[in-house]
């Protein structure tokens, strides 16, 4: 389960915030994909799509493999992420031509190293067949949809329904999990009276005035659970009501504060997964892709200090993929 949203600053800067929920880290590492890197996907009948990286990219991998990114951004200001869609990810059937098949977990690396905009990413995916091979670490086929943002503020999603790709514009810039995006947009209409930050006005009944008990009652009635529908509504409310930051630096701070409201600690999201296995999802890490400034920021569950990767200072000149183990850290003691 994950939450993703796009924020914009007054000067036109764009940033994307995202939480990553899972029971464990799955060996994930910070990953750098340089230009010129040769990559290849898999197919049931042989090697799948093969390509050479046009753009350098930075992101977090999914299961300890540098080609399987959960999200990231490239040097052109394109963001790509995958979010879970259990029960709503009907992938395409593999093509008879193996070279056209792209495994779903390769989608982020494929698009980040090839595209510079949302529209270019849509066009690239339309040329391939996205299928879902089983992954033993995830105990099955990972049910995913693809979230896209670029530095112009464009936003879109790619969903898989009835064994076909659906390419949708996403002007809200918000994405969570199941069901499909158009359902979430319709669901917003059920909560129109709650979608405002202002306190309600006092009400008078038979001469008795009833004023709000406190500040902050503007969103009374919005669901407070951690389900995908509730998180989508709250993220949409944040996007609608937060005062725009002045520039990219302030926008990163604003994203960080907004992400705090979607942080899920251990024990708040329990139950069984599709395989019938007990699963305790929790926010393992959060990321901020500052698309206009070229900065990718990660904060671990075990290390609240944001770690910043400046893509303008990152070496993308050839070589193999590079990975960094992000170190857990406690609170640093101080003497006062």
C-alpha positions in Angstrom: 0.0 0.0 0.0 1.3 3.4 -0.9 0.3 7.1 -1.2 1.6 9.4 -3.9 0.9 13.1 -4.6 2.2 16.0 -6.6 2.7 19.5 -5.3 3.6 22.7 -7.1 5.3 25.9 -5.9 4.4 29.5 -6.8 7.4 29.7 -9.1 6.3 26.6 -11.1 8.5 24.1 -9.3 7.1 20.6 -9.1 7.7 17.8 -6.5 6.2 14.4 -5.9 5.9 12.8 -2.5 5.4 9.1 -2.0 5.2 6.6 0.9 6.2 2.9 0.5 4.3 0.4 2.7 5.3 -3.2 3.0 6.0 -5.7 5.8 9.8 -5.5 5.3 12.4 -3.7 3.3 12.9 -6.7 0.9 16.6 -5.8 0.6 15.8 -2.5 -1.1 18.7 -0.1 -1.8 19.2 3.3 -3.3 20.1 2.8 -6.9 21.8 4.8 -9.7 21.3 3.8 -13.3 23.9 5.5 -15.6 23.5 6.5 -19.2 24.6 3.9 -21.7 23.6 1.0 -19.4 22.4 -2.1 -21.3 19.2 -3.5 -19.8 17.0 -6.5 -20.7 13.6 -7.6 -19.4 12.3 -11.2 -19.3 9.7 -13.1 -21.3 8.2 -16.6 -21.0 9.9 -17.7 -24.2 13.3 -16.0 -24.0 14.8 -12.5 -23.5 12.2 -9.7 -23.4 12.5 -6.0 -24.3 16.2 -4.8 -24.4 17.3 -1.2 -24.3 20.2 1.1 -23.6 19.7 3.9 -21.1 19.4 7.4 -22.6 19.1 9.2 -19.3 20.6 8.7 -15.9 18.2 7.9 -13.1 18.1 7.5 -9.3 15.5 5.5 -7.3 14.7 2.9 -4.7 14.8 -0.7 -5.9 12.0 -3.2 -5.0 13.7 -6.5 -4.0 17.4 -5.9 -4.0 17.7 -5.8 -7.8 18.9 -2.6 -9.4 16.6 -3.1 -12.4 13.4 -3.4 -10.3 12.7 0.1 -9.0 9.7 1.0 -7.0 10.1 4.7 -7.8 12.6 7.2 -8.9 13.4 10.2 -11.1 15.7 10.9 -14.0 17.9 13.8 -15.0 15.2 15.2 -17.3 12.8 15.6 -14.4 10.5 12.6 -15.1 9.2 10.7 -12.1 8.0 7.1 -12.3 6.6 4.9 -9.5 4.7 1.7 -9.2 1.9 1.3 -6.6 0.1 -1.9 -5.5 -3.3 -2.7 -7.1 -4.4 -6.0 -5.7 -7.3 -7.4 -7.6 -7.1 -4.6 -10.2 -4.0 -5.4 -12.3 -5.0 -7.6 -15.2 -1.8 -7.5 -17.3 -1.4 -8.2 -21.0 -0.8 -11.7 -22.3 2.8 -12.1 -23.3 3.4 -11.5 -27.0 4.5 -14.3 -29.3 7.5 -12.0 -30.2 9.5 -12.3 -26.9 11.4 -9.0 -27.7 8.2 -7.1 -27.1 7.5 -8.3 -23.6 8.3 -6.1 -20.6 7.9 -7.5 -17.1 5.9 -5.3 -14.9 8.7 -4.8 -12.3 10.9 -3.4 -15.1 8.5 -0.6 -16.0 10.1 2.1 -13.8 13.7 1.5 -14.9 12.5 1.2 -18.6 10.7 4.5 -18.5 13.2 6.5 -16.4 16.1 5.6 -18.7 14.2 6.2 -21.9 11.6 9.0 -21.5 11.8 12.7 -20.6 8.0 13.4 -20.1 4.7 11.8 -19.2 3.7 11.7 -22.9 6.9 10.1 -24.0 6.4 7.5 -21.2 2.9 6.8 -22.4 4.2 6.3 -26.0 7.0 4.0 -24.9 4.7 1.7 -23.0 2.2 1.6 -25.9 4.9 0.0 -28.0 5.5 -3.0 -25.6 3.5 -5.7 -23.9 3.5 -5.5 -20.1 3.1 -8.9 -18.5 3.3 -10.1 -14.9 5.8 -12.9 -14.1 5.7 -14.3 -10.6 8.3 -13.0 -8.1 9.2 -15.4 -5.3 10.1 -12.6 -2.8 6.6 -11.2 -3.3 5.0 -14.6 -3.3 3.2 -14.2 -6.6 2.7 -11.8 -9.4 3.1 -8.2 -8.1 -0.2 -6.3 -8.9 0.9 -2.9 -10.0 0.0 0.3 -11.7 2.4 3.0 -13.0 2.4 6.6 -11.7 4.0 9.3 -13.9 4.9 13.0 -13.3 7.2 15.4 -15.1 8.7 18.8 -14.4 6.0 20.6 -16.4 3.4 19.4 -13.9 1.9 16.8 -16.2 0.6 13.7 -14.4 -0.7 10.4 -15.5 -1.2 6.7 -14.6 -1.0 3.5 -16.5 -3.4 0.8 -15.3 -4.0 -2.7 -16.5 -7.6 -3.8 -17.0 -9.0 -6.7 -19.0 -5.5 -7.6 -20.2 -4.9 -4.2 -21.7 -3.1 -1.0 -20.9 -5.1 2.1 -19.8 -3.3 5.4 -20.2 -5.0 8.1 -18.1 -4.3 11.8 -17.4 -4.3 12.5 -13.7 -4.8 16.2 -13.1 -5.2 15.8 -9.3 -1.7 14.3 -9.2 -2.9 11.9 -6.5 -2.6 8.1 -6.5 -3.0 5.4 -3.9 -4.1 1.8 -4.6 -7.1 -0.2 -5.7 -9.5 0.3 -7.3 -8.9 2.1 -10.6 -8.3 5.9 -10.8 -11.7 6.8 -12.3 -13.4 5.2 -9.3 -11.3 7.3 -6.9 -12.3 10.5 -8.9 -16.0 9.5 -8.6 -15.6 8.9 -4.9 -14.3 12.4 -4.3 -17.8 13.6 -5.2 -19.2 11.7 -2.1 -17.2 14.0 0.2 -17.6 17.5 -1.3 -18.9 19.1 2.0 -15.8 17.8 3.8 -13.3 19.1 1.3 -12.4 22.4 2.8 -9.9 23.6 5.5 -12.0 26.3 7.0 -13.8 25.8 10.3 -17.6 25.6 10.0 -19.5 28.7 10.9 -21.5 28.8 14.2 -25.0 27.4 14.0 -27.9 28.8 16.0 -30.7 26.6 17.2 -33.6 28.2 19.1 -31.5 31.0 20.2 -28.5 28.8 21.3 -25.3 29.4 19.3 -23.1 26.3 18.6 -19.6 27.3 17.6 -16.8 24.8 16.6 -15.1 23.2 19.6 -11.7 23.9 18.2 -9.7 24.9 15.1 -9.1 22.2 12.5 -12.7 20.9 12.0 -12.8 21.7 8.3 -12.2 18.1 7.3 -14.7 16.6 9.7 -16.2 13.5 8.0 -13.3 12.5 5.8 -12.3 8.9 6.5 -9.4 8.5 8.8 -8.5 4.9 8.1 -5.4 3.7 6.2 -7.3 2.2 3.3 -6.6 3.3 -0.3 -9.9 5.2 -0.7 -9.4 7.1 2.5 -5.8 8.0 1.7 -6.7 9.2 -1.8 -9.4 11.5 -0.3 -7.0 13.0 2.3 -4.2 13.4 -0.2 -6.6 15.2 -2.6 -7.7 17.4 0.3 -4.1 18.3 1.1 -3.3 19.0 -2.6 -6.4 21.3 -2.8 -5.9 23.3 0.4 -2.2 23.6 1.2 -0.7 27.0 0.5 1.8 26.9 -2.3 5.4 27.0 -1.4 7.5 29.8 -2.8 10.1 27.8 -4.6 11.7 24.3 -4.9 13.5 24.4 -1.5 10.3 25.4 0.3 8.3 22.8 -1.7 10.6 20.0 -0.5 9.8 21.0 3.1 6.1 21.1 2.3 6.2 17.7 0.8 8.0 16.3 3.9 5.3 17.7 6.2 2.5 16.4 4.0 4.1 12.9 3.9 4.1 12.9 7.7 0.3 12.6 7.6 0.5 9.3 5.6 3.1 7.6 7.7 1.8 4.3 8.9 3.5 2.8 12.0 3.7 -0.9 12.9 0.4 -2.3 13.9 -1.9 0.2 12.1 -2.4 -1.9 8.9 -2.7 -5.6 9.7 -4.5 -8.6 8.1 -4.0 -11.3 5.5 -2.8 -10.7 1.9 -4.1 -12.3 -1.3 -2.1 -15.4 -0.5 -3.7 -15.8 2.9 -0.5 -14.8 4.7 -0.7 -12.5 7.7 0.8 -9.2 6.7 1.6 -6.1 8.7 2.2 -3.3 6.3 4.0 -0.2 7.5 5.7 2.8 6.0 9.3 1.4 5.3 10.4 4.6 3.5 9.2 7.8 2.0 10.6 9.6 -1.0 10.4 13.1 -2.4 11.3 13.7 -6.1 12.0 17.4 -6.5 11.6 17.4 -10.3 12.5 21.0 -10.9 15.5 21.1 -8.7 16.8 17.6 -9.7 16.9 16.2 -6.1 15.7 12.8 -4.9 15.2 12.6 -1.2 14.6 9.4 0.9 13.6 9.0 4.5 13.7 5.5 6.1 11.4 4.2 8.8 14.6 3.4 10.8 16.3 6.7 10.0 14.1 9.9 10.1 17.0 12.0 8.7 16.2 12.8 5.0 18.9 11.7 2.6 19.4 13.9 -0.4 20.7 12.8 -3.8 21.5 15.8 -6.1 21.1 14.4 -9.7 23.0 17.4 -11.1 26.1 16.2 -9.1 25.6 12.5 -9.7 27.9 10.6 -12.0 25.8 9.2 -14.8 28.8 8.6 -17.2 28.6 5.0 -18.0 29.6 1.9 -16.0 27.2 -0.5 -14.3 24.3 0.1 -12.0 25.4 1.3 -8.5 23.6 0.6 -5.3 23.9 2.0 -1.8 22.7 0.3 1.4 20.8 2.9 3.3 21.8 2.7 7.0 19.4 2.6 9.8 20.1 5.2 12.5 18.6 6.0 15.9 18.2 9.4 17.4 21.5 11.2 17.9 22.2 12.1 21.6 23.0 15.7 22.4 24.3 17.4 25.5 22.4 20.5 26.7 
